[in-house]
Amino acid sequence: MQTKLTLSVNDEKVKKVKRFSEKTGRSVSKLFEDFVDTLEENKKKKNFDINKIVGAFGKEPKNFDADKIKWEYLKKKHGL
C-alpha cells in the first residue's frame, strides 16, 4: 500500500535531492524509501555484539576494549 507523505524541507535540500533524483534515475520517493531501509540496516549493525564471535577466535584478552580499538582505528583513518 502506498501512502502520501508531506514533508517540510529546506528549499536548497529539495533542489539537491531533485538533482540527485534526476542524475540517478530514481524518484524522490524511492530515494526516501531507500534511506529508511538504510536506517533499519544501521540499527541492526549497531546491535552487533563482538562477544558473540569471540569464542571462535579463542579467549578474549582481559584488557580487550573494542570501543578503544575502534576509536584508534578511526583516528588513524581520518588523521585525527
mmCIF file of the N, C-alpha and C atoms, coordinates in Angstrom:
data_MODEL
# 
_entry.id   MODEL 
# 
loop_
_atom_site.group_PDB 
_atom_site.id 
_atom_site.type_symbol 
_atom_site.label_atom_id 
_atom_site.label_alt_id 
_atom_site.label_comp_id 
_atom_site.label_asym_id 
_atom_site.label_entity_id 
_atom_site.label_seq_id 
_atom_site.pdbx_PDB_ins_code 
_atom_site.Cartn_x 
_atom_site.Cartn_y 
_atom_site.Cartn_z 
_atom_site.occupancy 
_atom_site.B_iso_or_equiv 
_atom_site.pdbx_formal_charge 
_atom_site.auth_seq_id 
_atom_site.auth_comp_id 
_atom_site.auth_asym_id 
_atom_site.auth_atom_id 
_atom_site.pdbx_PDB_model_num 
ATOM 1   N N  . MET A 1 1  ? 0.832  -1.174  0.000   1.00 0.00 ? 1  MET A N  1 
ATOM 2   C CA . MET A 1 1  ? 0.000  0.000   0.000   1.00 0.00 ? 1  MET A CA 1 
ATOM 3   C C  . MET A 1 1  ? 0.883  1.245   0.000   1.00 0.00 ? 1  MET A C  1 
ATOM 4   N N  . GLN A 1 2  ? 0.556  2.172   -0.808  1.00 0.00 ? 2  GLN A N  1 
ATOM 5   C CA . GLN A 1 2  ? 1.278  3.438   -0.886  1.00 0.00 ? 2  GLN A CA 1 
ATOM 6   C C  . GLN A 1 2  ? 0.549  4.491   -0.061  1.00 0.00 ? 2  GLN A C  1 
ATOM 7   N N  . THR A 1 3  ? 1.294  5.337   0.635   1.00 0.00 ? 3  THR A N  1 
ATOM 8   C CA . THR A 1 3  ? 0.735  6.427   1.419   1.00 0.00 ? 3  THR A CA 1 
ATOM 9   C C  . THR A 1 3  ? 1.442  7.707   1.039   1.00 0.00 ? 3  THR A C  1 
ATOM 10  N N  . LYS A 1 4  ? 0.698  8.750   0.850   1.00 0.00 ? 4  LYS A N  1 
ATOM 11  C CA . LYS A 1 4  ? 1.273  10.045  0.522   1.00 0.00 ? 4  LYS A CA 1 
ATOM 12  C C  . LYS A 1 4  ? 1.803  10.684  1.801   1.00 0.00 ? 4  LYS A C  1 
ATOM 13  N N  . LEU A 1 5  ? 2.983  11.302  1.724   1.00 0.00 ? 5  LEU A N  1 
ATOM 14  C CA . LEU A 1 5  ? 3.642  11.901  2.875   1.00 0.00 ? 5  LEU A CA 1 
ATOM 15  C C  . LEU A 1 5  ? 4.029  13.329  2.538   1.00 0.00 ? 5  LEU A C  1 
ATOM 16  N N  . THR A 1 6  ? 3.755  14.251  3.416   1.00 0.00 ? 6  THR A N  1 
ATOM 17  C CA . THR A 1 6  ? 4.134  15.651  3.231   1.00 0.00 ? 6  THR A CA 1 
ATOM 18  C C  . THR A 1 6  ? 5.258  15.972  4.202   1.00 0.00 ? 6  THR A C  1 
ATOM 19  N N  . LEU A 1 7  ? 6.342  16.550  3.669   1.00 0.00 ? 7  LEU A N  1 
ATOM 20  C CA . LEU A 1 7  ? 7.500  16.904  4.486   1.00 0.00 ? 7  LEU A CA 1 
ATOM 21  C C  . LEU A 1 7  ? 7.774  18.398  4.373   1.00 0.00 ? 7  LEU A C  1 
ATOM 22  N N  . SER A 1 8  ? 8.328  18.977  5.408   1.00 0.00 ? 8  SER A N  1 
ATOM 23  C CA . SER A 1 8  ? 8.806  20.355  5.365   1.00 0.00 ? 8  SER A CA 1 
ATOM 24  C C  . SER A 1 8  ? 10.326 20.300  5.315   1.00 0.00 ? 8  SER A C  1 
ATOM 25  N N  . VAL A 1 9  ? 10.898 20.770  4.192   1.00 0.00 ? 9  VAL A N  1 
ATOM 26  C CA . VAL A 1 9  ? 12.336 20.648  3.977   1.00 0.00 ? 9  VAL A CA 1 
ATOM 27  C C  . VAL A 1 9  ? 12.869 21.966  3.416   1.00 0.00 ? 9  VAL A C  1 
ATOM 28  N N  . ASN A 1 10 ? 14.076 22.308  3.791   1.00 0.00 ? 10 ASN A N  1 
ATOM 29  C CA . ASN A 1 10 ? 14.763 23.484  3.296   1.00 0.00 ? 10 ASN A CA 1 
ATOM 30  C C  . ASN A 1 10 ? 14.786 23.469  1.764   1.00 0.00 ? 10 ASN A C  1 
ATOM 31  N N  . ASP A 1 11 ? 14.543 24.632  1.134   1.00 0.00 ? 11 ASP A N  1 
ATOM 32  C CA . ASP A 1 11 ? 14.485 24.730  -0.334  1.00 0.00 ? 11 ASP A CA 1 
ATOM 33  C C  . ASP A 1 11 ? 15.736 24.184  -1.014  1.00 0.00 ? 11 ASP A C  1 
ATOM 34  N N  . GLU A 1 12 ? 16.905 24.495  -0.460  1.00 0.00 ? 12 GLU A N  1 
ATOM 35  C CA . GLU A 1 12 ? 18.152 24.029  -1.067  1.00 0.00 ? 12 GLU A CA 1 
ATOM 36  C C  . GLU A 1 12 ? 18.251 22.509  -1.038  1.00 0.00 ? 12 GLU A C  1 
ATOM 37  N N  . LYS A 1 13 ? 17.783 21.915  0.026   1.00 0.00 ? 13 LYS A N  1 
ATOM 38  C CA . LYS A 1 13 ? 17.823 20.446  0.116   1.00 0.00 ? 13 LYS A CA 1 
ATOM 39  C C  . LYS A 1 13 ? 16.855 19.820  -0.881  1.00 0.00 ? 13 LYS A C  1 
ATOM 40  N N  . VAL A 1 14 ? 15.721 20.466  -1.099  1.00 0.00 ? 14 VAL A N  1 
ATOM 41  C CA . VAL A 1 14 ? 14.762 19.964  -2.091  1.00 0.00 ? 14 VAL A CA 1 
ATOM 42  C C  . VAL A 1 14 ? 15.405 20.000  -3.478  1.00 0.00 ? 14 VAL A C  1 
ATOM 43  N N  . LYS A 1 15 ? 16.061 21.102  -3.800  1.00 0.00 ? 15 LYS A N  1 
ATOM 44  C CA . LYS A 1 15 ? 16.733 21.215  -5.102  1.00 0.00 ? 15 LYS A CA 1 
ATOM 45  C C  . LYS A 1 15 ? 17.810 20.150  -5.242  1.00 0.00 ? 15 LYS A C  1 
ATOM 46  N N  . LYS A 1 16 ? 18.562 19.958  -4.157  1.00 0.00 ? 16 LYS A N  1 
ATOM 47  C CA . LYS A 1 16 ? 19.652 18.988  -4.176  1.00 0.00 ? 16 LYS A CA 1 
ATOM 48  C C  . LYS A 1 16 ? 19.132 17.570  -4.393  1.00 0.00 ? 16 LYS A C  1 
ATOM 49  N N  . VAL A 1 17 ? 18.064 17.203  -3.684  1.00 0.00 ? 17 VAL A N  1 
ATOM 50  C CA . VAL A 1 17 ? 17.541 15.841  -3.818  1.00 0.00 ? 17 VAL A CA 1 
ATOM 51  C C  . VAL A 1 17 ? 16.894 15.631  -5.187  1.00 0.00 ? 17 VAL A C  1 
ATOM 52  N N  . LYS A 1 18 ? 16.289 16.669  -5.742  1.00 0.00 ? 18 LYS A N  1 
ATOM 53  C CA . LYS A 1 18 ? 15.702 16.539  -7.079  1.00 0.00 ? 18 LYS A CA 1 
ATOM 54  C C  . LYS A 1 18 ? 16.786 16.368  -8.139  1.00 0.00 ? 18 LYS A C  1 
ATOM 55  N N  . ARG A 1 19 ? 17.892 17.112  -7.985  1.00 0.00 ? 19 ARG A N  1 
ATOM 56  C CA . ARG A 1 19 ? 19.016 16.936  -8.929  1.00 0.00 ? 19 ARG A CA 1 
ATOM 57  C C  . ARG A 1 19 ? 19.574 15.520  -8.821  1.00 0.00 ? 19 ARG A C  1 
ATOM 58  N N  . PHE A 1 20 ? 19.734 15.053  -7.589  1.00 0.00 ? 20 PHE A N  1 
ATOM 59  C CA . PHE A 1 20 ? 20.251 13.699  -7.369  1.00 0.00 ? 20 PHE A CA 1 
ATOM 60  C C  . PHE A 1 20 ? 19.288 12.668  -7.952  1.00 0.00 ? 20 PHE A C  1 
ATOM 61  N N  . SER A 1 21 ? 18.006 12.911  -7.772  1.00 0.00 ? 21 SER A N  1 
ATOM 62  C CA . SER A 1 21 ? 16.977 12.016  -8.297  1.00 0.00 ? 21 SER A CA 1 
ATOM 63  C C  . SER A 1 21 ? 17.088 11.902  -9.817  1.00 0.00 ? 21 SER A C  1 
ATOM 64  N N  . GLU A 1 22 ? 17.208 13.040  -10.472 1.00 0.00 ? 22 GLU A N  1 
ATOM 65  C CA . GLU A 1 22 ? 17.340 13.035  -11.940 1.00 0.00 ? 22 GLU A CA 1 
ATOM 66  C C  . GLU A 1 22 ? 18.622 12.342  -12.371 1.00 0.00 ? 22 GLU A C  1 
ATOM 67  N N  . LYS A 1 23 ? 19.693 12.624  -11.664 1.00 0.00 ? 23 LYS A N  1 
ATOM 68  C CA . LYS A 1 23 ? 21.002 12.064  -12.011 1.00 0.00 ? 23 LYS A CA 1 
ATOM 69  C C  . LYS A 1 23 ? 21.011 10.535  -11.884 1.00 0.00 ? 23 LYS A C  1 
ATOM 70  N N  . THR A 1 24 ? 20.347 10.020  -10.860 1.00 0.00 ? 24 THR A N  1 
ATOM 71  C CA . THR A 1 24 ? 20.384 8.581   -10.609 1.00 0.00 ? 24 THR A CA 1 
ATOM 72  C C  . THR A 1 24 ? 19.215 7.828   -11.242 1.00 0.00 ? 24 THR A C  1 
ATOM 73  N N  . GLY A 1 25 ? 18.217 8.572   -11.729 1.00 0.00 ? 25 GLY A N  1 
ATOM 74  C CA . GLY A 1 25 ? 17.067 7.927   -12.351 1.00 0.00 ? 25 GLY A CA 1 
ATOM 75  C C  . GLY A 1 25 ? 16.113 7.282   -11.350 1.00 0.00 ? 25 GLY A C  1 
ATOM 76  N N  . ARG A 1 26 ? 16.184 7.723   -10.104 1.00 0.00 ? 26 ARG A N  1 
ATOM 77  C CA . ARG A 1 26 ? 15.281 7.219   -9.067  1.00 0.00 ? 26 ARG A CA 1 
ATOM 78  C C  . ARG A 1 26 ? 14.409 8.367   -8.576  1.00 0.00 ? 26 ARG A C  1 
ATOM 79  N N  . SER A 1 27 ? 13.174 8.073   -8.308  1.00 0.00 ? 27 SER A N  1 
ATOM 80  C CA . SER A 1 27 ? 12.269 9.116   -7.816  1.00 0.00 ? 27 SER A CA 1 
ATOM 81  C C  . SER A 1 27 ? 12.669 9.542   -6.406  1.00 0.00 ? 27 SER A C  1 
ATOM 82  N N  . VAL A 1 28 ? 12.220 10.709  -6.010  1.00 0.00 ? 28 VAL A N  1 
ATOM 83  C CA . VAL A 1 28 ? 12.468 11.187  -4.655  1.00 0.00 ? 28 VAL A CA 1 
ATOM 84  C C  . VAL A 1 28 ? 11.828 10.215  -3.655  1.00 0.00 ? 28 VAL A C  1 
ATOM 85  N N  . SER A 1 29 ? 10.665 9.702   -3.992  1.00 0.00 ? 29 SER A N  1 
ATOM 86  C CA . SER A 1 29 ? 10.011 8.729   -3.113  1.00 0.00 ? 29 SER A CA 1 
ATOM 87  C C  . SER A 1 29 ? 10.872 7.485   -2.943  1.00 0.00 ? 29 SER A C  1 
ATOM 88  N N  . LYS A 1 30 ? 11.455 6.996   -4.029  1.00 0.00 ? 30 LYS A N  1 
ATOM 89  C CA . LYS A 1 30 ? 12.310 5.806   -3.968  1.00 0.00 ? 30 LYS A CA 1 
ATOM 90  C C  . LYS A 1 30 ? 13.569 6.104   -3.144  1.00 0.00 ? 30 LYS A C  1 
ATOM 91  N N  . LEU A 1 31 ? 14.129 7.298   -3.310  1.00 0.00 ? 31 LEU A N  1 
ATOM 92  C CA . LEU A 1 31 ? 15.297 7.678   -2.521  1.00 0.00 ? 31 LEU A CA 1 
ATOM 93  C C  . LEU A 1 31 ? 14.960 7.669   -1.028  1.00 0.00 ? 31 LEU A C  1 
ATOM 94  N N  . PHE A 1 32 ? 13.785 8.193   -0.696  1.00 0.00 ? 32 PHE A N  1 
ATOM 95  C CA . PHE A 1 32 ? 13.357 8.213   0.700   1.00 0.00 ? 32 PHE A CA 1 
ATOM 96  C C  . PHE A 1 32 ? 13.180 6.794   1.231   1.00 0.00 ? 32 PHE A C  1 
ATOM 97  N N  . GLU A 1 33 ? 12.542 5.944   0.445   1.00 0.00 ? 33 GLU A N  1 
ATOM 98  C CA . GLU A 1 33 ? 12.360 4.546   0.867   1.00 0.00 ? 33 GLU A CA 1 
ATOM 99  C C  . GLU A 1 33 ? 13.705 3.862   1.090   1.00 0.00 ? 33 GLU A C  1 
ATOM 100 N N  . ASP A 1 34 ? 14.642 4.096   0.176   1.00 0.00 ? 34 ASP A N  1 
ATOM 101 C CA . ASP A 1 34 ? 15.974 3.505   0.319   1.00 0.00 ? 34 ASP A CA 1 
ATOM 102 C C  . ASP A 1 34 ? 16.665 4.019   1.585   1.00 0.00 ? 34 ASP A C  1 
ATOM 103 N N  . PHE A 1 35 ? 16.483 5.306   1.865   1.00 0.00 ? 35 PHE A N  1 
ATOM 104 C CA . PHE A 1 35 ? 17.074 5.891   3.067   1.00 0.00 ? 35 PHE A CA 1 
ATOM 105 C C  . PHE A 1 35 ? 16.515 5.228   4.320   1.00 0.00 ? 35 PHE A C  1 
ATOM 106 N N  . VAL A 1 36 ? 15.208 5.032   4.368   1.00 0.00 ? 36 VAL A N  1 
ATOM 107 C CA . VAL A 1 36 ? 14.582 4.397   5.523   1.00 0.00 ? 36 VAL A CA 1 
ATOM 108 C C  . VAL A 1 36 ? 15.124 2.982   5.690   1.00 0.00 ? 36 VAL A C  1 
ATOM 109 N N  . ASP A 1 37 ? 15.321 2.278   4.579   1.00 0.00 ? 37 ASP A N  1 
ATOM 110 C CA . ASP A 1 37 ? 15.884 0.926   4.652   1.00 0.00 ? 37 ASP A CA 1 
ATOM 111 C C  . ASP A 1 37 ? 17.289 0.944   5.255   1.00 0.00 ? 37 ASP A C  1 
ATOM 112 N N  . THR A 1 38 ? 18.086 1.967   4.913   1.00 0.00 ? 38 THR A N  1 
ATOM 113 C CA . THR A 1 38 ? 19.440 2.041   5.478   1.00 0.00 ? 38 THR A CA 1 
ATOM 114 C C  . THR A 1 38 ? 19.394 2.311   6.973   1.00 0.00 ? 38 THR A C  1 
ATOM 115 N N  . LEU A 1 39 ? 18.387 3.037   7.442   1.00 0.00 ? 39 LEU A N  1 
ATOM 116 C CA . LEU A 1 39 ? 18.254 3.264   8.885   1.00 0.00 ? 39 LEU A CA 1 
ATOM 117 C C  . LEU A 1 39 ? 18.061 1.945   9.608   1.00 0.00 ? 39 LEU A C  1 
ATOM 118 N N  . GLU A 1 40 ? 17.224 1.087   9.041   1.00 0.00 ? 40 GLU A N  1 
ATOM 119 C CA . GLU A 1 40 ? 16.980 -0.214  9.656   1.00 0.00 ? 40 GLU A CA 1 
ATOM 120 C C  . GLU A 1 40 ? 18.236 -1.073  9.635   1.00 0.00 ? 40 GLU A C  1 
ATOM 121 N N  . GLU A 1 41 ? 18.995 -1.016  8.531   1.00 0.00 ? 41 GLU A N  1 
ATOM 122 C CA . GLU A 1 41 ? 20.224 -1.795  8.432   1.00 0.00 ? 41 GLU A CA 1 
ATOM 123 C C  . GLU A 1 41 ? 21.255 -1.305  9.437   1.00 0.00 ? 41 GLU A C  1 
ATOM 124 N N  . ASN A 1 42 ? 21.357 0.028   9.594   1.00 0.00 ? 42 ASN A N  1 
ATOM 125 C CA . ASN A 1 42 ? 22.320 0.584   10.549  1.00 0.00 ? 42 ASN A CA 1 
ATOM 126 C C  . ASN A 1 42 ? 21.963 0.190   11.974  1.00 0.00 ? 42 ASN A C  1 
ATOM 127 N N  . LYS A 1 43 ? 20.680 0.113   12.289  1.00 0.00 ? 43 LYS A N  1 
ATOM 128 C CA . LYS A 1 43 ? 20.261 -0.292  13.623  1.00 0.00 ? 43 LYS A CA 1 
ATOM 129 C C  . LYS A 1 43 ? 20.704 -1.725  13.889  1.00 0.00 ? 43 LYS A C  1 
ATOM 130 N N  . LYS A 1 44 ? 20.559 -2.579  12.889  1.00 0.00 ? 44 LYS A N  1 
ATOM 131 C CA . LYS A 1 44 ? 20.987 -3.971  13.041  1.00 0.00 ? 44 LYS A CA 1 
ATOM 132 C C  . LYS A 1 44 ? 22.489 -4.048  13.278  1.00 0.00 ? 44 LYS A C  1 
ATOM 133 N N  . LYS A 1 45 ? 23.249 -3.209  12.569  1.00 0.00 ? 45 LYS A N  1 
ATOM 134 C CA . LYS A 1 45 ? 24.699 -3.220  12.721  1.00 0.00 ? 45 LYS A CA 1 
ATOM 135 C C  . LYS A 1 45 ? 25.105 -2.738  14.111  1.00 0.00 ? 45 LYS A C  1 
ATOM 136 N N  . LYS A 1 46 ? 24.383 -1.762  14.655  1.00 0.00 ? 46 LYS A N  1 
ATOM 137 C CA . LYS A 1 46 ? 24.716 -1.237  15.975  1.00 0.00 ? 46 LYS A CA 1 
ATOM 138 C C  . LYS A 1 46 ? 24.477 -2.274  17.060  1.00 0.00 ? 46 LYS A C  1 
ATOM 139 N N  . ASN A 1 47 ? 23.572 -3.199  16.815  1.00 0.00 ? 47 ASN A N  1 
ATOM 140 C CA . ASN A 1 47 ? 23.282 -4.235  17.795  1.00 0.00 ? 47 ASN A CA 1 
ATOM 141 C C  . ASN A 1 47 ? 24.284 -5.387  17.743  1.00 0.00 ? 47 ASN A C  1 
ATOM 142 N N  . PHE A 1 48 ? 25.275 -5.274  16.878  1.00 0.00 ? 48 PHE A N  1 
ATOM 143 C CA . PHE A 1 48 ? 26.293 -6.309  16.744  1.00 0.00 ? 48 PHE A CA 1 
ATOM 144 C C  . PHE A 1 48 ? 27.075 -6.428  18.054  1.00 0.00 ? 48 PHE A C  1 
ATOM 145 N N  . ASP A 1 49 ? 27.231 -7.629  18.535  1.00 0.00 ? 49 ASP A N  1 
ATOM 146 C CA . ASP A 1 49 ? 27.940 -7.883  19.785  1.00 0.00 ? 49 ASP A CA 1 
ATOM 147 C C  . ASP A 1 49 ? 29.160 -8.742  19.479  1.00 0.00 ? 49 ASP A C  1 
ATOM 148 N N  . ILE A 1 50 ? 30.331 -8.155  19.614  1.00 0.00 ? 50 ILE A N  1 
ATOM 149 C CA . ILE A 1 50 ? 31.570 -8.883  19.302  1.00 0.00 ? 50 ILE A CA 1 
ATOM 150 C C  . ILE A 1 50 ? 31.734 -10.112 20.184  1.00 0.00 ? 50 ILE A C  1 
ATOM 151 N N  . ASN A 1 51 ? 31.151 -10.085 21.364  1.00 0.00 ? 51 ASN A N  1 
ATOM 152 C CA . ASN A 1 51 ? 31.284 -11.237 22.264  1.00 0.00 ? 51 ASN A CA 1 
ATOM 153 C C  . ASN A 1 51 ? 30.640 -12.491 21.698  1.00 0.00 ? 51 ASN A C  1 
ATOM 154 N N  . LYS A 1 52 ? 29.731 -12.332 20.747  1.00 0.00 ? 52 LYS A N  1 
ATOM 155 C CA . LYS A 1 52 ? 29.081 -13.494 20.141  1.00 0.00 ? 52 LYS A CA 1 
ATOM 156 C C  . LYS A 1 52 ? 30.038 -14.313 19.292  1.00 0.00 ? 52 LYS A C  1 
ATOM 157 N N  . ILE A 1 53 ? 31.090 -13.666 18.764  1.00 0.00 ? 53 ILE A N  1 
ATOM 158 C CA . ILE A 1 53 ? 32.023 -14.400 17.903  1.00 0.00 ? 53 ILE A CA 1 
ATOM 159 C C  . ILE A 1 53 ? 33.386 -14.620 18.543  1.00 0.00 ? 53 ILE A C  1 
ATOM 160 N N  . VAL A 1 54 ? 33.616 -14.060 19.701  1.00 0.00 ? 54 VAL A N  1 
ATOM 161 C CA . VAL A 1 54 ? 34.926 -14.173 20.335  1.00 0.00 ? 54 VAL A CA 1 
ATOM 162 C C  . VAL A 1 54 ? 35.335 -15.627 20.527  1.00 0.00 ? 54 VAL A C  1 
ATOM 163 N N  . GLY A 1 55 ? 34.401 -16.467 20.902  1.00 0.00 ? 55 GLY A N  1 
ATOM 164 C CA . GLY A 1 55 ? 34.714 -17.868 21.140  1.00 0.00 ? 55 GLY A CA 1 
ATOM 165 C C  . GLY A 1 55 ? 35.326 -18.560 19.935  1.00 0.00 ? 55 GLY A C  1 
ATOM 166 N N  . ALA A 1 56 ? 35.005 -18.113 18.758  1.00 0.00 ? 56 ALA A N  1 
ATOM 167 C CA . ALA A 1 56 ? 35.536 -18.719 17.539  1.00 0.00 ? 56 ALA A CA 1 
ATOM 168 C C  . ALA A 1 56 ? 37.021 -18.420 17.363  1.00 0.00 ? 56 ALA A C  1 
ATOM 169 N N  . PHE A 1 57 ? 37.525 -17.387 18.031  1.00 0.00 ? 57 PHE A N  1 
ATOM 170 C CA . PHE A 1 57 ? 38.914 -16.974 17.854  1.00 0.00 ? 57 PHE A CA 1 
ATOM 171 C C  . PHE A 1 57 ? 39.754 -17.173 19.112  1.00 0.00 ? 57 PHE A C  1 
ATOM 172 N N  . GLY A 1 58 ? 39.221 -17.855 20.082  1.00 0.00 ? 58 GLY A N  1 
ATOM 173 C CA . GLY A 1 58 ? 39.943 -18.054 21.329  1.00 0.00 ? 58 GLY A CA 1 
ATOM 174 C C  . GLY A 1 58 ? 39.444 -17.104 22.401  1.00 0.00 ? 58 GLY A C  1 
ATOM 175 N N  . LYS A 1 59 ? 40.125 -17.129 23.522  1.00 0.00 ? 59 LYS A N  1 
ATOM 176 C CA . LYS A 1 59 ? 39.697 -16.321 24.656  1.00 0.00 ? 59 LYS A CA 1 
ATOM 177 C C  . LYS A 1 59 ? 40.097 -14.858 24.468  1.00 0.00 ? 59 LYS A C  1 
ATOM 178 N N  . GLU A 1 60 ? 39.199 -13.979 24.851  1.00 0.00 ? 60 GLU A N  1 
ATOM 179 C CA . GLU A 1 60 ? 39.429 -12.537 24.759  1.00 0.00 ? 60 GLU A CA 1 
ATOM 180 C C  . GLU A 1 60 ? 40.431 -12.106 25.838  1.00 0.00 ? 60 GLU A C  1 
ATOM 181 N N  . PRO A 1 61 ? 41.426 -11.283 25.469  1.00 0.00 ? 61 PRO A N  1 
ATOM 182 C CA . PRO A 1 61 ? 42.366 -10.783 26.485  1.00 0.00 ? 61 PRO A CA 1 
ATOM 183 C C  . PRO A 1 61 ? 41.632 -9.972  27.553  1.00 0.00 ? 61 PRO A C  1 
ATOM 184 N N  . LYS A 1 62 ? 42.146 -9.964  28.772  1.00 0.00 ? 62 LYS A N  1 
ATOM 185 C CA . LYS A 1 62 ? 41.487 -9.253  29.875  1.00 0.00 ? 62 LYS A CA 1 
ATOM 186 C C  . LYS A 1 62 ? 41.354 -7.761  29.608  1.00 0.00 ? 62 LYS A C  1 
ATOM 187 N N  . ASN A 1 63 ? 42.347 -7.172  28.964  1.00 0.00 ? 63 ASN A N  1 
ATOM 188 C CA . ASN A 1 63 ? 42.325 -5.725  28.735  1.00 0.00 ? 63 ASN A CA 1 
ATOM 189 C C  . ASN A 1 63 ? 41.728 -5.361  27.367  1.00 0.00 ? 63 ASN A C  1 
ATOM 190 N N  . PHE A 1 64 ? 41.007 -6.271  26.736  1.00 0.00 ? 64 PHE A N  1 
ATOM 191 C CA . PHE A 1 64 ? 40.404 -6.035  25.420  1.00 0.00 ? 64 PHE A CA 1 
ATOM 192 C C  . PHE A 1 64 ? 39.302 -4.983  25.529  1.00 0.00 ? 64 PHE A C  1 
ATOM 193 N N  . ASP A 1 65 ? 39.407 -3.924  24.702  1.00 0.00 ? 65 ASP A N  1 
ATOM 194 C CA . ASP A 1 65 ? 38.413 -2.845  24.696  1.00 0.00 ? 65 ASP A CA 1 
ATOM 195 C C  . ASP A 1 65 ? 38.070 -2.553  23.239  1.00 0.00 ? 65 ASP A C  1 
ATOM 196 N N  . ALA A 1 66 ? 36.976 -3.127  22.755  1.00 0.00 ? 66 ALA A N  1 
ATOM 197 C CA . ALA A 1 66 ? 36.588 -2.984  21.354  1.00 0.00 ? 66 ALA A CA 1 
ATOM 198 C C  . ALA A 1 66 ? 36.359 -1.520  20.981  1.00 0.00 ? 66 ALA A C  1 
ATOM 199 N N  . ASP A 1 67 ? 35.745 -0.746  21.875  1.00 0.00 ? 67 ASP A N  1 
ATOM 200 C CA . ASP A 1 67 ? 35.496 0.669   21.578  1.00 0.00 ? 67 ASP A CA 1 
ATOM 201 C C  . ASP A 1 67 ? 36.801 1.439   21.427  1.00 0.00 ? 67 ASP A C  1 
ATOM 202 N N  . LYS A 1 68 ? 37.776 1.145   22.264  1.00 0.00 ? 68 LYS A N  1 
ATOM 203 C CA . LYS A 1 68 ? 39.075 1.816   22.177  1.00 0.00 ? 68 LYS A CA 1 
ATOM 204 C C  . LYS A 1 68 ? 39.765 1.464   20.859  1.00 0.00 ? 68 LYS A C  1 
ATOM 205 N N  . ILE A 1 69 ? 39.723 0.207   20.492  1.00 0.00 ? 69 ILE A N  1 
ATOM 206 C CA . ILE A 1 69 ? 40.339 -0.233  19.236  1.00 0.00 ? 69 ILE A CA 1 
ATOM 207 C C  . ILE A 1 69 ? 39.675 0.456   18.050  1.00 0.00 ? 69 ILE A C  1 
ATOM 208 N N  . LYS A 1 70 ? 38.349 0.509   18.078  1.00 0.00 ? 70 LYS A N  1 
ATOM 209 C CA . LYS A 1 70 ? 37.612 1.178   17.002  1.00 0.00 ? 70 LYS A CA 1 
ATOM 210 C C  . LYS A 1 70 ? 37.978 2.661   16.940  1.00 0.00 ? 70 LYS A C  1 
ATOM 211 N N  . TRP A 1 71 ? 38.034 3.314   18.090  1.00 0.00 ? 71 TRP A N  1 
ATOM 212 C CA . TRP A 1 71 ? 38.376 4.738   18.142  1.00 0.00 ? 71 TRP A CA 1 
ATOM 213 C C  . TRP A 1 71 ? 39.778 4.976   17.596  1.00 0.00 ? 71 TRP A C  1 
ATOM 214 N N  . GLU A 1 72 ? 40.739 4.158   17.980  1.00 0.00 ? 72 GLU A N  1 
ATOM 215 C CA . GLU A 1 72 ? 42.111 4.298   17.481  1.00 0.00 ? 72 GLU A CA 1 
ATOM 216 C C  . GLU A 1 72 ? 42.153 4.137   15.951  1.00 0.00 ? 72 GLU A C  1 
ATOM 217 N N  . TYR A 1 73 ? 41.413 3.166   15.456  1.00 0.00 ? 73 TYR A N  1 
ATOM 218 C CA . TYR A 1 73 ? 41.351 2.944   14.010  1.00 0.00 ? 73 TYR A CA 1 
ATOM 219 C C  . TYR A 1 73 ? 40.788 4.170   13.302  1.00 0.00 ? 73 TYR A C  1 
ATOM 220 N N  . LEU A 1 74 ? 39.671 4.711   13.822  1.00 0.00 ? 74 LEU A N  1 
ATOM 221 C CA . LEU A 1 74 ? 39.035 5.867   13.190  1.00 0.00 ? 74 LEU A CA 1 
ATOM 222 C C  . LEU A 1 74 ? 39.922 7.103   13.260  1.00 0.00 ? 74 LEU A C  1 
ATOM 223 N N  . LYS A 1 75 ? 40.632 7.293   14.372  1.00 0.00 ? 75 LYS A N  1 
ATOM 224 C CA . LYS A 1 75 ? 41.556 8.438   14.481  1.00 0.00 ? 75 LYS A CA 1 
ATOM 225 C C  . LYS A 1 75 ? 42.638 8.343   13.412  1.00 0.00 ? 75 LYS A C  1 
ATOM 226 N N  . LYS A 1 76 ? 43.186 7.137   13.239  1.00 0.00 ? 76 LYS A N  1 
ATOM 227 C CA . LYS A 1 76 ? 44.242 6.940   12.243  1.00 0.00 ? 76 LYS A CA 1 
ATOM 228 C C  . LYS A 1 76 ? 43.686 7.143   10.829  1.00 0.00 ? 76 LYS A C  1 
ATOM 229 N N  . LYS A 1 77 ? 42.508 6.573   10.576  1.00 0.00 ? 77 LYS A N  1 
ATOM 230 C CA . LYS A 1 77 ? 41.898 6.647   9.253   1.00 0.00 ? 77 LYS A CA 1 
ATOM 231 C C  . LYS A 1 77 ? 41.627 8.098   8.850   1.00 0.00 ? 77 LYS A C  1 
ATOM 232 N N  . HIS A 1 78 ? 41.141 8.910   9.797   1.00 0.00 ? 78 HIS A N  1 
ATOM 233 C CA . HIS A 1 78 ? 40.747 10.283  9.491   1.00 0.00 ? 78 HIS A CA 1 
ATOM 234 C C  . HIS A 1 78 ? 41.799 11.319  9.883   1.00 0.00 ? 78 HIS A C  1 
ATOM 235 N N  . GLY A 1 79 ? 42.966 10.858  10.286  1.00 0.00 ? 79 GLY A N  1 
ATOM 236 C CA . GLY A 1 79 ? 44.044 11.758  10.603  1.00 0.00 ? 79 GLY A CA 1 
ATOM 237 C C  . GLY A 1 79 ? 43.766 12.685  11.782  1.00 0.00 ? 79 GLY A C  1 
ATOM 238 N N  . LEU A 1 80 ? 43.121 12.169  12.784  1.00 0.00 ? 80 LEU A N  1 
ATOM 239 C CA . LEU A 1 80 ? 42.790 12.997  13.962  1.00 0.00 ? 80 LEU A CA 1 
ATOM 240 C C  . LEU A 1 80 ? 43.892 12.958  14.981  1.00 0.00 ? 80 LEU A C  1 
# 
